[in-house]
Amino acid sequence: MKKISIIIALFTMCIATAFGQAKKPKLMVVPSDAWCKQHNFTKTFDNQGTEEVIPDYQKALSTDKDLNNVISKINILMADRGFPLQDMQQSLKSINNISAEDRLLTSRTSGATIAESPLDRLRRTAKADILLEVDWTISEVGPKKTVTYNLKGLDAYSNKQVAGAQGTGAPSFSAEVPVLLEEAVQDNMDNFTAQLQAHFDDMMANGREVVIDVRVFDNGSGLTLEEEFNGTELSEIIDDWMAENTVSHRFSKADATENYINYDQVRIPLYKANGMPQDTNDFTRTLAKFLRNAPYNIPCKVINRGLGRCLIVLGEK
């Protein structure tokens, strides 16, 4: 009987160790766009000549005490379940430190600047795999209050929703928003974290989903994606490279002409061969090195279009 107890204890320890060593996605909590607009925490962003209204996270964090408390509460709830979180406020500070450098970064050939929104910079700086977007409203019925919440897990690369929890908590005499929120979300947190882990497990097995655009500079060189190298068109050569370097050869060719190719649902490995994390920019630069080498010798320029999208332009740098 004693031996059986020892065996069971050892087995339990092995299971606990295995789960403890499992990789967890990095998360960051952000207020939803709807919440920011409702509370007038927005600013205008010039996206290559087009004005867009985007959340002003810096203003929200420095103004709204409830937001800071809600983010801290969700951080605690997630940390209790073994999920590491990136601090949004610290990430914003890092962005402020590098934003001046980004504004000075331009193309040596055309003078083009980086096409990247403030939200893209937030995602890139934080290196979060998943954003937890939270929204809530408080209702009062007599002396009691209820909170209705919506919590979404968004893949920071593909912008797809990968987990969700929503509902309305029981009426409470508490006046503290974080307490109301904690009481409301408790029953759904285990299912929510299970959805997040399932998505991350899928990324580990099948790669991260990104978008890669291929273009050709109009510089009079005559280079097109139909140019042949040893009897094979350049577009086919790039297709073959994508098939060899994506996870399980998984990618889609959304559209293509002699001057451009749009690849979406491109599954790239989360890690390089040396074990270092890999993002869209790293993967695209590997393609650029391949095309720069013989027998192609094609100059390439890689432009980061955000965390989950990259542009490679052929013909110049």
Backbone as numpy.savetxt, mean C-alpha at the origin, in Angstrom:
# Nx Ny Nz CAx CAy CAz Cx Cy Cz
0.59 -41.24 32.03 -0.25 -40.04 32.03 0.62 -38.79 32.03
1.73 -38.87 32.82 2.64 -37.74 32.89 3.31 -37.49 31.55
3.69 -38.62 30.87 4.33 -38.50 29.56 3.40 -37.84 28.55
2.11 -38.24 28.60 1.12 -37.67 27.69 0.99 -36.17 27.91
1.00 -35.75 29.17 0.90 -34.32 29.49 2.10 -33.55 28.95
3.29 -34.17 29.07 4.50 -33.53 28.57 4.44 -33.38 27.06
3.97 -34.44 26.37 3.86 -34.42 24.91 2.88 -33.33 24.46
1.75 -33.24 25.14 0.74 -32.22 24.81 1.32 -30.82 25.02
2.06 -30.64 26.10 2.65 -29.33 26.39 3.66 -28.93 25.32
4.49 -29.91 24.92 5.49 -29.64 23.88 4.81 -29.31 22.55
3.74 -30.05 22.24 3.00 -29.82 21.00 2.40 -28.42 20.99
1.83 -28.02 22.14 1.24 -26.69 22.25 2.29 -25.61 22.08
3.47 -25.83 22.65 4.56 -24.86 22.53 5.00 -24.73 21.08
5.06 -25.83 20.36 5.46 -25.79 18.95 4.48 -24.99 18.11
3.18 -25.20 18.38 2.14 -24.46 17.65 2.26 -22.97 17.96
2.43 -22.63 19.23 2.53 -21.22 19.62 3.75 -20.57 18.98
4.88 -21.32 18.93 6.09 -20.78 18.31 5.89 -20.55 16.83
5.23 -21.50 16.17 5.00 -21.38 14.72 4.17 -20.15 14.41
3.11 -19.95 15.20 2.25 -18.79 14.97 2.98 -17.49 15.33
3.84 -17.56 16.37 4.56 -16.37 16.78 5.56 -15.92 15.74
6.10 -16.91 14.94 7.09 -16.58 13.93 6.46 -16.21 12.60
5.14 -16.37 12.47 4.48 -16.04 11.20 4.62 -14.56 10.91
4.85 -14.24 9.66 5.01 -12.85 9.27 3.66 -12.13 9.33
3.69 -10.92 9.86 2.48 -10.11 9.96 2.60 -8.91 9.04
1.49 -8.47 8.44 1.55 -7.26 7.62 1.75 -6.03 8.49
2.45 -5.03 7.94 2.61 -3.76 8.62 1.39 -2.90 8.34
0.85 -2.30 9.38 -0.41 -1.56 9.26 -0.21 -0.11 9.69
-1.10 0.76 9.17 -1.13 2.14 9.62 -2.58 2.60 9.62
-3.02 3.24 10.72 -4.40 3.72 10.84 -4.48 5.14 10.31
-5.48 5.38 9.44 -5.71 6.72 8.89 -7.21 7.01 8.94
-7.60 8.27 9.11 -9.03 8.61 9.04 -9.50 8.53 7.60
-10.75 8.17 7.40 -11.28 8.03 6.04 -11.42 9.39 5.36
-11.49 9.37 4.04 -11.69 10.61 3.29 -13.00 11.28 3.70
-14.05 10.46 3.89 -15.36 11.00 4.24 -15.30 11.71 5.59
-14.60 11.12 6.56 -14.49 11.73 7.88 -13.73 13.06 7.78
-12.65 13.08 7.01 -11.86 14.31 6.85 -12.68 15.42 6.20
-13.47 15.07 5.18 -14.29 16.07 4.51 -15.39 16.58 5.43
-15.98 15.68 6.19 -17.06 16.06 7.12 -16.56 17.05 8.18
-15.29 16.90 8.58 -14.73 17.77 9.64 -13.83 18.87 9.07
-13.89 19.06 7.74 -13.14 20.12 7.06 -11.62 19.99 7.22
-11.14 18.77 7.26 -9.70 18.53 7.28 -9.25 18.12 5.88
-9.27 19.09 4.97 -8.89 18.82 3.58 -8.01 19.95 3.06
-7.34 19.67 1.95 -6.56 20.70 1.26 -6.56 20.36 -0.23
-6.19 21.34 -1.03 -6.18 21.17 -2.49 -4.79 20.76 -2.96
-4.76 19.74 -3.81 -3.51 19.22 -4.33 -3.50 19.37 -5.84
-2.43 19.95 -6.39 -2.29 20.14 -7.83 -1.68 18.88 -8.43
-2.52 18.06 -9.03 -2.08 16.81 -9.64 -1.86 17.02 -11.13
-0.66 17.52 -11.47 -0.28 17.77 -12.86 -1.31 18.63 -13.59
-1.68 19.73 -12.95 -2.60 20.68 -13.57 -4.05 20.49 -13.18
-4.38 19.39 -12.56 -5.76 19.13 -12.14 -5.85 19.24 -10.61
-6.75 20.10 -10.14 -6.90 20.29 -8.71 -7.72 19.15 -8.09
-7.18 18.56 -7.02 -7.87 17.50 -6.30 -7.95 17.87 -4.83
-9.08 17.54 -4.21 -9.26 17.76 -2.78 -8.85 16.48 -2.06
-7.89 16.60 -1.16 -7.35 15.44 -0.46 -7.40 15.68 1.04
-7.34 14.61 1.86 -7.34 14.79 3.31 -6.10 15.53 3.79
-6.28 16.40 4.77 -5.16 17.08 5.42 -4.92 16.39 6.77
-4.13 15.31 6.73 -3.91 14.51 7.92 -3.17 15.30 9.00
-2.23 16.13 8.58 -1.46 16.91 9.55 -2.38 17.81 10.38
-3.28 18.50 9.70 -4.22 19.38 10.38 -5.15 18.59 11.29
-5.62 17.44 10.80 -6.54 16.61 11.59 -5.88 16.13 12.88
-4.64 15.65 12.77 -3.95 15.12 13.94 -3.61 16.21 14.96
-3.32 17.41 14.46 -2.95 18.50 15.36 -4.16 19.24 15.94
-5.36 18.92 15.43 -6.56 19.66 15.84 -7.55 18.79 16.61
-7.77 17.57 16.14 -8.84 16.73 16.69 -8.30 15.73 17.70
-8.61 15.95 18.98 -8.14 15.06 20.03 -8.76 13.67 19.92
-10.05 13.62 19.52 -10.71 12.32 19.38 -10.01 11.44 18.35
-9.56 12.05 17.25 -8.88 11.27 16.21 -7.62 10.62 16.77
-6.81 11.39 17.48 -5.59 10.84 18.07 -5.91 9.70 19.04
-6.95 9.88 19.84 -7.32 8.84 20.80 -7.86 7.60 20.12
-8.63 7.79 19.05 -9.18 6.65 18.31 -8.05 5.86 17.65
-7.09 6.57 17.03 -5.96 5.89 16.39 -5.16 5.12 17.43
-4.93 5.72 18.60 -4.19 5.04 19.66 -4.93 3.80 20.14
-6.25 3.90 20.25 -7.04 2.75 20.70 -6.98 1.61 19.70
-7.10 1.93 18.40 -7.02 0.88 17.38 -5.62 0.27 17.35
-4.61 1.13 17.52 -3.23 0.63 17.59 -3.08 -0.41 18.70
-3.67 -0.11 19.85 -3.59 -1.03 20.99 -4.32 -2.33 20.68
-5.53 -2.22 20.13 -6.32 -3.42 19.81 -5.59 -4.31 18.81
-4.94 -3.70 17.82 -4.22 -4.48 16.82 -2.92 -5.05 17.39
-2.22 -4.26 18.20 -0.98 -4.74 18.81 -1.24 -5.93 19.72
-2.37 -5.90 20.43 -2.75 -7.02 21.29 -2.92 -8.32 20.51
-3.18 -8.18 19.20 -3.36 -9.36 18.34 -2.13 -9.65 17.49
-1.03 -8.99 17.82 0.24 -9.32 17.19 0.51 -8.66 15.86
-0.17 -7.55 15.57 0.04 -6.87 14.29 0.83 -5.57 14.53
2.02 -5.44 13.92 2.81 -4.21 14.07 2.16 -3.05 13.34
2.23 -1.88 13.93 1.63 -0.69 13.32 2.67 0.40 13.12
2.51 1.14 12.03 3.34 2.31 11.76 2.61 3.52 12.34
3.35 4.41 12.99 2.74 5.59 13.59 2.53 6.65 12.51
1.29 7.07 12.34 0.96 8.02 11.28 1.63 9.38 11.50
1.66 9.84 12.74 2.21 11.16 13.02 3.72 11.20 12.72
4.43 10.13 13.08 5.86 10.07 12.80 6.12 9.96 11.31
5.24 9.25 10.60 5.39 9.13 9.15 5.22 10.49 8.47
4.28 11.29 8.97 4.08 12.63 8.41 5.30 13.52 8.64
5.94 13.36 9.78 7.15 14.14 10.06 8.26 13.77 9.07
8.37 12.49 8.77 9.38 12.04 7.80 9.10 12.62 6.42
7.82 12.70 6.05 7.45 13.26 4.75 7.86 14.72 4.66
7.64 15.47 5.73 8.02 16.88 5.72 9.51 17.06 5.52
10.30 16.11 6.03 11.74 16.22 5.91 12.25 15.96 4.50
11.51 15.13 3.73 12.00 14.78 2.39 11.22 15.47 1.27
10.14 16.19 1.61 9.31 16.79 0.56 10.07 17.81 -0.27
10.97 18.57 0.37 11.75 19.57 -0.36 12.65 18.91 -1.40
13.24 17.77 -1.04 14.09 17.04 -1.98 13.27 16.52 -3.15
12.07 16.03 -2.88 11.21 15.50 -3.95 10.85 16.60 -4.95
10.61 17.82 -4.44 10.22 18.90 -5.35 11.35 19.28 -6.29
12.59 19.02 -5.90 13.74 19.37 -6.74 14.12 18.26 -7.71
13.50 17.08 -7.56 13.84 15.94 -8.42 13.10 16.05 -9.75
13.85 16.21 -10.85 13.26 16.35 -12.18 14.02 15.51 -13.19
13.40 15.31 -14.34 14.03 14.59 -15.45 15.13 15.46 -16.06
16.29 14.86 -16.34 17.38 15.60 -16.97 17.05 15.93 -18.43
16.15 15.15 -19.03 15.83 15.33 -20.45 14.69 16.31 -20.66
13.56 16.08 -19.97 12.37 16.90 -20.23 12.03 17.87 -19.11
12.65 17.71 -17.93 12.32 18.56 -16.80 11.08 18.13 -16.06
10.57 16.93 -16.38 9.35 16.43 -15.74 9.60 16.17 -14.25
8.58 16.39 -13.45 8.67 16.15 -12.01 8.01 14.82 -11.66
8.20 14.41 -10.44 7.62 13.14 -9.98 6.10 13.28 -9.87
5.38 12.29 -10.42 3.93 12.27 -10.32 3.55 11.45 -9.09
3.33 12.14 -7.98 3.07 11.44 -6.73 2.24 12.34 -5.82
1.15 11.79 -5.31 0.28 12.58 -4.44 0.79 12.51 -3.00
0.32 13.42 -2.13 0.71 13.35 -0.72 0.37 12.01 -0.08
-0.77 11.41 -0.46 -1.13 10.11 0.10 -0.14 9.04 -0.36
0.30 9.12 -1.64 1.31 8.18 -2.12 2.59 8.32 -1.30
2.98 9.56 -1.00 4.20 9.78 -0.22 4.05 9.22 1.19
2.84 9.36 1.75 2.59 8.82 3.08 2.76 7.31 3.07
2.19 6.65 2.05 2.29 5.20 1.96 3.73 4.76 1.76
4.44 5.48 0.87 5.81 5.10 0.56 6.71 5.28 1.77
6.53 6.38 2.50 7.38 6.66 3.64 7.11 5.68 4.78
5.85 5.38 5.02 5.48 4.49 6.12 5.81 3.04 5.81
5.89 2.68 4.52 6.15 1.30 4.11 5.12 0.35 4.71
3.88 0.82 4.85 2.81 -0.03 5.38 2.26 -0.90 4.26
1.96 -2.16 4.59 1.34 -3.05 3.62 -0.15 -2.76 3.48
-0.76 -2.41 4.60 -2.21 -2.22 4.63 -2.55 -0.97 5.43
-3.46 -0.15 4.89 -3.96 1.01 5.61 -5.29 0.66 6.27
-5.43 0.99 7.53 -6.69 0.79 8.23 -7.43 2.13 8.23
-8.45 2.22 7.41 -9.19 3.47 7.26 -10.41 3.45 8.18
-10.49 4.40 9.08 -11.55 4.40 10.09 -12.46 5.61 9.93
-13.74 5.39 10.19 -14.75 6.44 10.14 -15.76 6.14 11.24
-16.25 7.17 11.91 -17.23 6.92 12.95 -18.13 8.14 13.14
-19.33 7.89 13.65 -20.26 8.96 14.00 -20.87 8.64 15.37
-21.16 9.67 16.12 -21.74 9.51 17.46 -23.20 9.97 17.43
-24.07 9.16 18.01 -25.49 9.52 18.14 -25.86 9.56 19.62
-26.72 10.48 19.98 -27.15 10.61 21.37 -28.64 10.30 21.49
-28.95 9.42 22.42 -30.34 9.09 22.74 -30.51 9.28 24.24
-31.06 10.44 24.62 -31.15 10.75 26.04 -29.76 10.91 26.62
-29.52 10.30 27.77 -28.19 10.43 28.39 -27.15 9.46 27.80
-27.61 8.56 26.96 -26.70 7.56 26.41 -26.23 7.94 25.00
-25.06 7.38 24.65 -24.48 7.60 23.33 -24.19 6.26 22.65
-24.28 6.29 21.33 -23.89 5.11 20.55 -22.93 5.55 19.45
-22.05 4.67 19.06 -21.11 4.96 17.99 -21.36 3.99 16.84
-21.43 4.53 15.64 -21.51 3.72 14.43 -20.17 3.88 13.72
-19.53 2.75 13.43 -18.17 2.81 12.89 -18.05 2.01 11.60
-17.03 2.35 10.84 -16.68 1.61 9.62 -15.16 1.52 9.58
-14.64 0.31 9.61 -13.19 0.07 9.59 -12.85 -0.77 8.37
-11.99 -0.23 7.50 -11.64 -0.93 6.27 -10.14 -1.15 6.20
-9.75 -2.34 5.78 -8.34 -2.63 5.51 -8.11 -2.51 4.02
-7.25 -1.57 3.61 -6.98 -1.31 2.20 -5.54 -1.68 1.87
-5.36 -2.50 0.84 -4.02 -2.81 0.36 -3.38 -1.52 -0.12
-2.24 -1.14 0.47 -1.62 0.14 0.15 -1.07 0.20 -1.27
-0.88 -0.96 -1.90 -0.34 -0.99 -3.26 -1.45 -0.98 -4.32
-2.46 -1.82 -4.13 -3.50 -1.96 -5.15 -4.74 -1.12 -4.85
-4.85 -0.56 -3.63 -6.03 0.21 -3.18 -7.28 -0.66 -3.06
-7.15 -1.96 -3.11 -8.31 -2.84 -2.97 -8.62 -3.08 -1.50
-9.91 -3.17 -1.17 -10.29 -3.48 0.20 -10.09 -4.97 0.45
-9.36 -5.29 1.52 -9.04 -6.68 1.82 -9.64 -7.15 3.14
-10.20 -6.21 3.91 -10.83 -6.58 5.18 -11.81 -5.47 5.56
-12.81 -5.83 6.36 -13.78 -4.83 6.75 -14.53 -5.21 8.01
-14.92 -4.20 8.76 -15.75 -4.40 9.95 -16.58 -3.14 10.13
-17.86 -3.33 10.41 -18.71 -2.18 10.64 -19.87 -2.57 11.55
-20.46 -1.57 12.17 -21.57 -1.85 13.06 -21.85 -0.68 13.99
-22.81 -0.88 14.88 -23.20 0.14 15.86 -23.11 -0.49 17.24
-22.43 0.21 18.13 -22.27 -0.31 19.48 -23.54 -0.15 20.31
-23.58 -0.84 21.43 -24.72 -0.73 22.35 -24.70 0.64 23.02
-25.88 1.20 23.35 -25.93 2.49 24.04 -25.11 2.47 25.32
-24.38 3.55 25.56 -23.49 3.61 26.72 -23.54 5.00 27.34
-23.28 5.06 28.65 -23.22 6.34 29.34 -21.86 7.00 29.16
-20.89 6.27 28.61 -19.55 6.81 28.44 -19.55 7.97 27.45
-18.75 9.00 27.77 -18.64 10.15 26.88 -17.37 10.10 26.05
-16.52 9.10 26.32 -15.24 8.99 25.64 -15.40 8.21 24.33
-15.04 8.88 23.21 -15.17 8.23 21.89 -14.36 6.94 21.80
-13.08 6.91 22.24 -12.31 5.67 22.15 -12.94 4.51 22.91
-13.54 4.81 24.07 -14.20 3.76 24.86 -15.42 3.23 24.12
-16.22 4.13 23.55 -17.38 3.72 22.77 -16.96 2.86 21.58
-15.88 3.29 20.91 -15.41 2.55 19.74 -14.89 1.17 20.13
-14.14 1.11 21.22 -13.61 -0.17 21.66 -14.74 -1.14 21.98
-15.76 -0.65 22.67 -16.90 -1.51 23.02 -17.62 -2.00 21.76
-17.65 -1.15 20.72 -18.38 -1.50 19.50 -17.62 -2.48 18.63
-16.29 -2.35 18.56 -15.53 -3.16 17.61 -15.02 -4.47 18.19
-15.04 -4.63 19.49 -14.43 -5.80 20.12 -14.88 -7.11 19.49
-16.18 -7.26 19.27 -16.71 -8.53 18.77 -16.26 -8.84 17.35
-15.87 -7.80 16.59 -15.50 -8.01 15.19 -13.99 -8.02 14.93
-13.18 -7.71 15.95 -11.75 -7.56 15.73 -11.05 -8.85 15.32
-11.43 -9.96 15.93 -10.77 -11.22 15.58 -11.04 -11.60 14.12
-12.28 -11.43 13.68 -12.60 -11.72 12.28 -11.89 -10.75 11.34
-11.79 -9.48 11.77 -11.13 -8.46 10.96 -9.65 -8.79 10.79
-8.97 -9.14 11.89 -7.55 -9.46 11.80 -7.33 -10.76 11.03
-8.29 -11.68 11.10 -8.16 -12.91 10.31 -8.21 -12.61 8.81
-9.06 -11.66 8.42 -9.12 -11.25 7.02 -7.80 -10.61 6.58
-7.23 -9.77 7.44 -5.96 -9.13 7.13 -4.86 -10.17 6.95
-4.81 -11.13 7.87 -3.77 -12.15 7.80 -3.93 -13.03 6.57
-5.18 -13.32 6.21 -5.43 -14.14 5.01 -4.93 -13.42 3.75
-5.14 -12.10 3.71 -4.66 -11.33 2.56 -3.14 -11.33 2.51
-2.50 -11.16 3.67 -1.05 -11.13 3.69 -0.47 -12.51 3.36
-1.13 -13.56 3.82 -0.70 -14.91 3.46 -0.77 -15.12 1.95
-1.82 -14.56 1.34 -1.95 -14.65 -0.13 -0.81 -13.90 -0.81
-0.43 -12.72 -0.28 0.68 -11.98 -0.86 1.99 -12.75 -0.71
2.19 -13.40 0.42 3.40 -14.18 0.62 3.49 -15.32 -0.38
2.33 -15.93 -0.66 2.32 -17.10 -1.56 2.27 -16.70 -3.02
1.53 -15.64 -3.34 1.27 -15.31 -4.75 1.81 -13.96 -5.20
2.50 -13.23 -4.31 3.10 -11.97 -4.68 2.18 -10.79 -4.45
2.80 -9.60 -4.45 2.08 -8.34 -4.27 1.57 -7.86 -5.62
0.35 -7.35 -5.66 -0.27 -6.91 -6.92 0.04 -5.44 -7.19
0.67 -5.18 -8.37 1.05 -3.80 -8.72 0.72 -3.55 -10.20
0.98 -2.32 -10.63 0.76 -1.91 -12.02 2.07 -1.35 -12.58
2.42 -1.75 -13.80 3.62 -1.24 -14.46 3.25 -0.76 -15.86
3.60 0.50 -16.15 3.36 1.10 -17.46 4.67 1.19 -18.23
4.62 0.85 -19.51 5.78 0.97 -20.39 5.45 1.98 -21.48
6.34 2.97 -21.68 6.15 3.99 -22.70 7.43 4.14 -23.51
7.33 4.85 -24.64 8.49 5.11 -25.50 8.63 6.62 -25.68
9.84 7.15 -25.47 10.08 8.57 -25.69 9.93 8.90 -27.18
9.25 10.01 -27.47 9.12 10.49 -28.85 10.28 11.44 -29.13
11.46 10.86 -29.36 12.67 11.67 -29.54 13.27 11.56 -30.94
12.50 10.98 -31.87 12.99 10.87 -33.24 13.90 9.70 -33.51
14.13 8.85 -32.51 15.03 7.71 -32.70 14.39 6.58 -33.50
13.06 6.60 -33.57 12.36 5.55 -34.30 12.10 4.29 -33.49
12.49 4.30 -32.21 12.27 3.12 -31.37 10.78 2.93 -31.10
10.29 1.72 -31.31 8.92 1.34 -30.95 8.95 -0.03 -30.29
7.84 -0.41 -29.73 7.76 -1.73 -29.09 7.63 -2.85 -30.11
7.55 -2.48 -31.39 7.51 -3.48 -32.47 8.89 -3.76 -33.05
9.90 -3.01 -32.57 11.26 -3.24 -33.08 11.71 -4.66 -32.72
12.38 -5.31 -33.66 12.77 -6.71 -33.48 14.23 -6.84 -33.08
14.46 -7.79 -32.18 15.81 -8.18 -31.77 15.92 -9.69 -31.98
16.78 -10.08 -32.92 16.94 -11.49 -33.27 15.59 -12.14 -33.61
14.75 -11.36 -34.34 13.48 -11.90 -34.82 12.33 -11.83 -33.84
12.55 -11.25 -32.66 11.49 -11.15 -31.65 11.20 -9.69 -31.35
9.91 -9.31 -31.39 9.55 -7.93 -31.11 9.83 -7.57 -29.65
10.14 -6.28 -29.45 10.48 -5.80 -28.10 9.34 -6.04 -27.12
8.10 -5.89 -27.57 6.96 -6.12 -26.66 6.92 -7.57 -26.19
7.25 -8.50 -27.09 7.29 -9.92 -26.71 8.42 -10.20 -25.74
9.56 -9.52 -25.94 10.70 -9.69 -25.04 10.33 -9.25 -23.63
9.62 -8.11 -23.54 9.21 -7.63 -22.22 8.16 -8.56 -21.61
7.24 -9.07 -22.44 6.26 -10.04 -21.96 6.95 -11.26 -21.34
7.97 -11.76 -22.06 8.69 -12.95 -21.58 9.41 -12.66 -20.27
9.99 -11.44 -20.16 10.67 -11.08 -18.92 9.67 -11.03 -17.77
8.50 -10.46 -18.02 7.48 -10.39 -16.97 7.06 -11.79 -16.54
6.91 -12.69 -17.50 6.50 -14.06 -17.18 7.55 -14.77 -16.32
8.82 -14.49 -16.59 9.89 -15.16 -15.86 10.11 -14.57 -14.46
9.75 -13.30 -14.25 10.09 -12.64 -13.00 8.91 -12.38 -12.07
7.69 -12.61 -12.51 6.53 -12.49 -11.63 6.29 -13.81 -10.91
5.56 -13.75 -9.82 5.25 -14.96 -9.05 4.26 -15.82 -9.82
4.64 -17.05 -10.10 3.80 -18.00 -10.84 3.37 -17.44 -12.20
4.21 -16.57 -12.79 3.97 -15.98 -14.12 2.64 -15.21 -14.17
2.26 -14.60 -13.06 0.95 -13.96 -12.99 1.04 -12.47 -13.28
0.47 -12.07 -14.40 0.32 -10.65 -14.77 -0.70 -10.58 -15.90
-1.25 -9.40 -16.10 -2.21 -9.18 -17.18 -1.73 -8.02 -18.05
-1.94 -8.16 -19.33 -1.60 -7.11 -20.28 -2.90 -6.39 -20.61
-3.16 -5.29 -19.90 -4.44 -4.60 -20.02 -4.62 -3.95 -21.38
-3.55 -3.37 -21.92 -3.64 -2.68 -23.21 -2.24 -2.53 -23.77
-2.14 -2.46 -25.11 -0.82 -2.33 -25.73 -0.94 -1.83 -27.16
0.03 -0.99 -27.56 0.18 -0.55 -28.94 1.68 -0.59 -29.23
2.07 -0.02 -30.36 3.49 0.03 -30.70 4.27 0.99 -29.80
3.53 1.86 -29.06 4.19 2.88 -28.25 4.00 2.71 -26.74
3.09 1.86 -26.32 2.90 1.69 -24.87 2.33 0.32 -24.55
2.59 -0.10 -23.30 2.00 -1.32 -22.74 1.56 -0.99 -21.32
0.36 -1.41 -20.96 -0.13 -1.27 -19.59 -0.27 -2.67 -18.98
0.57 -2.97 -18.00 0.48 -4.24 -17.28 -0.23 -3.99 -15.94
-1.27 -4.77 -15.65 -1.88 -4.68 -14.33 -1.97 -6.08 -13.73
-2.39 -6.16 -12.47 -2.43 -7.41 -11.72 -1.08 -8.13 -11.81
-0.01 -7.32 -11.76 1.35 -7.86 -11.82 1.73 -8.33 -10.42
1.99 -9.60 -10.26 2.31 -10.16 -8.96 3.83 -10.23 -8.78
4.36 -9.31 -7.97 5.80 -9.27 -7.74 6.12 -9.89 -6.39
7.29 -10.51 -6.24 7.67 -11.08 -4.94 7.79 -9.99 -3.88
7.42 -10.31 -2.65 7.54 -9.34 -1.56 9.00 -9.08 -1.21
9.86 -10.06 -1.49 11.26 -9.94 -1.10 12.18 -10.25 -2.28
13.34 -9.60 -2.28 14.35 -9.87 -3.29 15.07 -11.18 -2.95
15.96 -11.59 -3.85 16.70 -12.83 -3.64 17.57 -12.75 -2.38
18.01 -11.53 -2.00 18.85 -11.38 -0.81 18.05 -11.22 0.47
16.71 -11.33 0.35 15.86 -11.25 1.54 15.38 -9.87 1.88
15.84 -8.84 1.14 15.40 -7.47 1.39 14.00 -7.26 0.82
13.19 -6.40 1.45 11.84 -6.12 0.92 11.92 -5.53 -0.49
10.94 -5.85 -1.31 10.89 -5.36 -2.68 9.59 -4.61 -2.93
9.69 -3.42 -3.56 8.50 -2.69 -3.93 8.43 -2.56 -5.45
7.44 -1.83 -5.94 7.22 -1.71 -7.38 8.41 -1.07 -8.08
9.00 -0.05 -7.44 10.13 0.65 -8.03 11.33 -0.29 -8.18
11.60 -1.11 -7.16 12.70 -2.07 -7.23 12.51 -3.04 -8.39
11.30 -3.57 -8.51 11.00 -4.54 -9.55 11.17 -3.93 -10.94
10.67 -2.69 -11.12 10.75 -2.03 -12.42 12.19 -1.70 -12.79
13.00 -1.35 -11.80 14.40 -1.05 -12.07 15.15 -2.30 -12.53
14.73 -3.45 -12.06 15.33 -4.70 -12.53 15.03 -4.91 -14.01
13.82 -4.58 -14.44 13.46 -4.64 -15.86 14.30 -3.64 -16.65
14.49 -2.44 -16.10 15.28 -1.42 -16.80 16.72 -1.89 -17.00
17.31 -2.53 -16.00 18.68 -3.04 -16.13 18.76 -4.10 -17.23
17.74 -4.94 -17.30 17.69 -5.98 -18.32 17.68 -5.37 -19.72
16.90 -4.32 -19.92 16.79 -3.70 -21.24 18.02 -2.85 -21.59
18.70 -2.33 -20.58 19.90 -1.53 -20.85 21.08 -2.38 -21.31
21.07 -3.65 -20.94 22.18 -4.55 -21.26 22.06 -5.08 -22.69
23.17 -5.61 -23.20 23.18 -6.23 -24.52 22.25 -7.46 -24.51
21.59 -7.76 -25.62 21.79 -7.15 -26.94 20.86 -5.95 -27.21
20.09 -5.50 -26.19 19.09 -4.47 -26.43 19.69 -3.07 -26.34
20.47 -2.81 -25.29 21.15 -1.52 -25.12 20.19 -0.33 -25.24
19.03 -0.46 -24.58 18.01 0.58 -24.65 18.08 1.45 -23.40
18.34 2.75 -23.54 18.30 3.64 -22.36 16.88 3.65 -21.77
16.79 3.66 -20.46 15.47 3.61 -19.80 15.42 4.61 -18.65
14.23 5.15 -18.45 13.99 6.02 -17.30 12.84 5.44 -16.49
13.04 5.27 -15.20 12.01 4.74 -14.31 11.44 5.88 -13.47
10.12 6.02 -13.49 9.44 7.09 -12.76 8.44 6.44 -11.80
8.59 6.77 -10.53 7.70 6.23 -9.49 6.37 6.97 -9.53
5.28 6.24 -9.70 3.94 6.85 -9.74 3.14 6.54 -8.48
3.83 6.22 -7.42 3.16 5.85 -6.18 3.64 4.51 -5.72
3.11 4.06 -4.61 3.60 2.83 -4.01 3.36 1.62 -4.90
2.21 1.57 -5.56 1.85 0.38 -6.33 1.88 0.55 -7.83
2.51 1.63 -8.32 2.54 1.84 -9.77 3.86 2.48 -10.17
4.41 2.03 -11.30 5.67 2.57 -11.79 5.62 2.68 -13.30
6.32 3.68 -13.82 6.41 3.91 -15.25 7.85 3.73 -15.70
8.05 2.97 -16.79 9.36 2.84 -17.40 9.25 3.39 -18.82
10.09 4.38 -19.14 10.06 5.02 -20.44 11.34 4.62 -21.20
11.17 4.13 -22.42 12.29 3.60 -23.20 12.78 4.64 -24.21
14.10 4.66 -24.44 14.67 5.50 -25.47 15.57 6.60 -24.96
15.38 7.04 -23.71 16.21 8.08 -23.10 16.22 7.87 -21.60
17.05 8.69 -20.95 17.07 8.63 -19.47 16.78 10.00 -18.90
